[in-house]
Amino acid sequence: MDKKAQKKIDVLRHRLTKLRQQLAGAKTQMDDVEEVRRLEQDIASAEAEVEKLKAS
């Protein structure tokens, strides 16, 4: 894995941490159901991208 891919993975991991915190807050407040769904989709896509980068 090159430095560029490693940096991208680090950025994605930081983003995942932030998204998971937002999701936890959104689930406790449940003002907007769409927000929870969107956050879950963002987390899934970021995790998939990390896996793709690890595989290459």
N, CA, C and O atoms as a GROMACS GRO file, in nm:
protein
  224
    1MET      N    1   0.086  -0.118   0.000
    1MET     CA    2   0.000   0.000   0.000
    1MET      C    3   0.090   0.124   0.000
    1MET      O    4   0.183   0.134   0.080
    2ASP      N    5   0.062   0.216  -0.088
    2ASP     CA    6   0.144   0.336  -0.096
    2ASP      C    7   0.098   0.442   0.004
    2ASP      O    8  -0.004   0.427   0.070
    3LYS      N    9   0.176   0.547   0.014
    3LYS     CA   10   0.148   0.652   0.113
    3LYS      C   11   0.016   0.722   0.085
    3LYS      O   12  -0.056   0.759   0.178
    4LYS      N   13  -0.016   0.740  -0.041
    4LYS     CA   14  -0.140   0.809  -0.077
    4LYS      C   15  -0.261   0.729  -0.030
    4LYS      O   16  -0.356   0.785   0.025
    5ALA      N   17  -0.258   0.599  -0.052
    5ALA     CA   18  -0.369   0.514  -0.009
    5ALA      C   19  -0.378   0.511   0.143
    5ALA      O   20  -0.488   0.513   0.199
    6GLN      N   21  -0.264   0.505   0.210
    6GLN     CA   22  -0.264   0.504   0.355
    6GLN      C   23  -0.322   0.633   0.412
    6GLN      O   24  -0.397   0.630   0.509
    7LYS      N   25  -0.287   0.745   0.352
    7LYS     CA   26  -0.340   0.874   0.396
    7LYS      C   27  -0.492   0.879   0.375
    7LYS      O   28  -0.566   0.927   0.460
    8LYS      N   29  -0.538   0.828   0.261
    8LYS     CA   30  -0.681   0.825   0.231
    8LYS      C   31  -0.755   0.738   0.334
    8LYS      O   32  -0.864   0.774   0.378
    9ILE      N   33  -0.696   0.625   0.372
    9ILE     CA   34  -0.757   0.538   0.472
    9ILE      C   35  -0.764   0.610   0.606
    9ILE      O   36  -0.865   0.600   0.676
   10ASP      N   37  -0.659   0.681   0.643
   10ASP     CA   38  -0.659   0.756   0.769
   10ASP      C   39  -0.769   0.861   0.770
   10ASP      O   40  -0.839   0.878   0.871
   11VAL      N   41  -0.785   0.932   0.660
   11VAL     CA   42  -0.889   1.034   0.649
   11VAL      C   43  -1.028   0.969   0.659
   11VAL      O   44  -1.117   1.021   0.726
   12LEU      N   45  -1.045   0.856   0.592
   12LEU     CA   46  -1.174   0.786   0.596
   12LEU      C   47  -1.206   0.734   0.736
   12LEU      O   48  -1.321   0.738   0.779
   13ARG      N   49  -1.105   0.686   0.807
   13ARG     CA   50  -1.127   0.639   0.944
   13ARG      C   51  -1.170   0.753   1.035
   13ARG      O   52  -1.258   0.737   1.120
   14HIS      N   53  -1.109   0.868   1.017
   14HIS     CA   54  -1.147   0.986   1.095
   14HIS      C   55  -1.291   1.026   1.062
   14HIS      O   56  -1.370   1.059   1.151
   15ARG      N   57  -1.325   1.021   0.935
   15ARG     CA   58  -1.461   1.054   0.891
   15ARG      C   59  -1.562   0.954   0.947
   15ARG      O   60  -1.672   0.992   0.987
   16LEU      N   61  -1.524   0.826   0.949
   16LEU     CA   62  -1.612   0.723   1.004
   16LEU      C   63  -1.640   0.747   1.152
   16LEU      O   64  -1.752   0.730   1.198
   17THR      N   65  -1.537   0.786   1.226
   17THR     CA   66  -1.555   0.814   1.368
   17THR      C   67  -1.656   0.927   1.387
   17THR      O   68  -1.745   0.919   1.471
   18LYS      N   69  -1.640   1.031   1.308
   18LYS     CA   70  -1.730   1.146   1.316
   18LYS      C   71  -1.873   1.107   1.276
   18LYS      O   72  -1.969   1.148   1.341
   19LEU      N   73  -1.886   1.029   1.170
   19LEU     CA   74  -2.018   0.986   1.123
   19LEU      C   75  -2.088   0.898   1.226
   19LEU      O   76  -2.208   0.910   1.247
   20ARG      N   77  -2.011   0.810   1.291
   20ARG     CA   78  -2.071   0.722   1.392
   20ARG      C   79  -2.121   0.802   1.512
   20ARG      O   80  -2.225   0.770   1.570
   21GLN      N   81  -2.048   0.907   1.548
   21GLN     CA   82  -2.093   0.993   1.658
   21GLN      C   83  -2.220   1.067   1.619
   21GLN      O   84  -2.313   1.079   1.700
   22GLN      N   85  -2.226   1.115   1.496
   22GLN     CA   86  -2.345   1.184   1.448
   22GLN      C   87  -2.464   1.089   1.444
   22GLN      O   88  -2.576   1.127   1.478
   23LEU      N   89  -2.439   0.965   1.402
   23LEU     CA   90  -2.546   0.865   1.395
   23LEU      C   91  -2.601   0.835   1.534
   23LEU      O   92  -2.722   0.823   1.552
   24ALA      N   93  -2.513   0.822   1.631
   24ALA     CA   94  -2.557   0.795   1.768
   24ALA      C   95  -2.645   0.910   1.818
   24ALA      O   96  -2.748   0.886   1.881
   25GLY      N   97  -2.605   1.032   1.790
   25GLY     CA   98  -2.685   1.147   1.830
   25GLY      C   99  -2.817   1.153   1.757
   25GLY      O  100  -2.920   1.187   1.816
   26ALA      N  101  -2.815   1.121   1.629
   26ALA     CA  102  -2.938   1.126   1.550
   26ALA      C  103  -3.036   1.018   1.596
   26ALA      O  104  -3.157   1.039   1.593
   27LYS      N  105  -2.984   0.903   1.637
   27LYS     CA  106  -3.073   0.796   1.684
   27LYS      C  107  -3.137   0.832   1.817
   27LYS      O  108  -3.251   0.794   1.842
   28THR      N  109  -3.066   0.904   1.902
   28THR     CA  110  -3.125   0.940   2.030
   28THR      C  111  -3.228   1.051   2.014
   28THR      O  112  -3.325   1.057   2.089
   29GLN      N  113  -3.208   1.138   1.916
   29GLN     CA  114  -3.300   1.250   1.899
   29GLN      C  115  -3.415   1.218   1.803
   29GLN      O  116  -3.527   1.265   1.824
   30MET      N  117  -3.390   1.142   1.700
   30MET     CA  118  -3.489   1.097   1.602
   30MET      C  119  -3.584   1.207   1.552
   30MET      O  120  -3.703   1.182   1.534
   31ASP      N  121  -3.532   1.325   1.530
   31ASP     CA  122  -3.612   1.432   1.470
   31ASP      C  123  -3.638   1.404   1.322
   31ASP      O  124  -3.747   1.426   1.271
   32ASP      N  125  -3.533   1.354   1.255
   32ASP     CA  126  -3.540   1.332   1.111
   32ASP      C  127  -3.496   1.189   1.081
   32ASP      O  128  -3.378   1.156   1.097
   33VAL      N  129  -3.588   1.106   1.038
   33VAL     CA  130  -3.556   0.967   1.008
   33VAL      C  131  -3.464   0.958   0.886
   33VAL      O  132  -3.378   0.869   0.878
   34GLU      N  133  -3.481   1.048   0.793
   34GLU     CA  134  -3.396   1.050   0.674
   34GLU      C  135  -3.249   1.073   0.709
   34GLU      O  136  -3.160   1.020   0.644
   35GLU      N  137  -3.225   1.152   0.812
   35GLU     CA  138  -3.086   1.179   0.853
   35GLU      C  139  -3.019   1.050   0.899
   35GLU      O  140  -2.903   1.025   0.866
   36VAL      N  141  -3.090   0.969   0.975
   36VAL     CA  142  -3.036   0.841   1.021
   36VAL      C  143  -3.004   0.752   0.902
   36VAL      O  144  -2.896   0.692   0.896
   37ARG      N  145  -3.094   0.744   0.809
   37ARG     CA  146  -3.075   0.662   0.689
   37ARG      C  147  -2.956   0.712   0.607
   37ARG      O  148  -2.876   0.632   0.558
   38ARG      N  149  -2.944   0.844   0.593
   38ARG     CA  150  -2.833   0.902   0.516
   38ARG      C  151  -2.699   0.875   0.584
   38ARG      O  152  -2.601   0.842   0.518
   39LEU      N  153  -2.696   0.889   0.715
   39LEU     CA  154  -2.572   0.864   0.789
   39LEU      C  155  -2.530   0.718   0.778
   39LEU      O  156  -2.411   0.689   0.763
   40GLU      N  157  -2.627   0.627   0.785
   40GLU     CA  158  -2.596   0.486   0.771
   40GLU      C  159  -2.540   0.455   0.632
   40GLU      O  160  -2.449   0.373   0.619
   41GLN      N  161  -2.595   0.519   0.530
   41GLN     CA  162  -2.544   0.499   0.394
   41GLN      C  163  -2.404   0.556   0.379
   41GLN      O  164  -2.319   0.496   0.314
   42ASP      N  165  -2.379   0.673   0.438
   42ASP     CA  166  -2.245   0.733   0.433
   42ASP      C  167  -2.142   0.644   0.501
   42ASP      O  168  -2.030   0.628   0.452
   43ILE      N  169  -2.180   0.586   0.614
   43ILE     CA  170  -2.089   0.496   0.686
   43ILE      C  171  -2.059   0.372   0.603
   43ILE      O  172  -1.944   0.329   0.593
   44ALA      N  173  -2.161   0.316   0.543
   44ALA     CA  174  -2.142   0.197   0.461
   44ALA      C  175  -2.052   0.225   0.341
   44ALA      O  176  -1.966   0.143   0.308
   45SER      N  177  -2.071   0.338   0.276
   45SER     CA  178  -1.988   0.370   0.160
   45SER      C  179  -1.844   0.398   0.200
   45SER      O  180  -1.751   0.359   0.129
   46ALA      N  181  -1.823   0.463   0.313
   46ALA     CA  182  -1.687   0.489   0.360
   46ALA      C  183  -1.617   0.360   0.398
   46ALA      O  184  -1.499   0.342   0.368
   47GLU      N  185  -1.688   0.268   0.464
   47GLU     CA  186  -1.630   0.139   0.500
   47GLU      C  187  -1.595   0.059   0.376
   47GLU      O  188  -1.491  -0.007   0.372
   48ALA      N  189  -1.680   0.064   0.275
   48ALA     CA  190  -1.653  -0.007   0.150
   48ALA      C  191  -1.529   0.050   0.081
   48ALA      O  192  -1.449  -0.025   0.025
   49GLU      N  193  -1.514   0.181   0.085
   49GLU     CA  194  -1.398   0.243   0.023
   49GLU      C  195  -1.269   0.206   0.096
   49GLU      O  196  -1.165   0.184   0.033
   50VAL      N  197  -1.275   0.199   0.228
   50VAL     CA  198  -1.157   0.156   0.306
   50VAL      C  199  -1.118   0.014   0.267
   50VAL      O  200  -1.000  -0.015   0.246
   51GLU      N  201  -1.216  -0.074   0.258
   51GLU     CA  202  -1.188  -0.212   0.220
   51GLU      C  203  -1.129  -0.221   0.080
   51GLU      O  204  -1.039  -0.301   0.054
   52LYS      N  205  -1.181  -0.139  -0.010
   52LYS     CA  206  -1.130  -0.139  -0.148
   52LYS      C  207  -0.985  -0.092  -0.151
   52LYS      O  208  -0.902  -0.147  -0.224
   53LEU      N  209  -0.953   0.010  -0.072
   53LEU     CA  210  -0.817   0.059  -0.066
   53LEU      C  211  -0.722  -0.042  -0.003
   53LEU      O  212  -0.608  -0.055  -0.045
   54LYS      N  213  -0.769  -0.113   0.098
   54LYS     CA  214  -0.685  -0.215   0.162
   54LYS      C  215  -0.656  -0.330   0.066
   54LYS      O  216  -0.548  -0.388   0.068
   55ALA      N  217  -0.753  -0.362  -0.019
   55ALA     CA  218  -0.737  -0.474  -0.112
   55ALA      C  219  -0.639  -0.442  -0.225
   55ALA      O  220  -0.578  -0.532  -0.282
   56SER      N  221  -0.625  -0.315  -0.258
   56SER     CA  222  -0.537  -0.281  -0.371
   56SER      C  223  -0.394  -0.255  -0.330
   56SER      O  224  -0.310  -0.225  -0.415
   0.00000   0.00000   0.00000
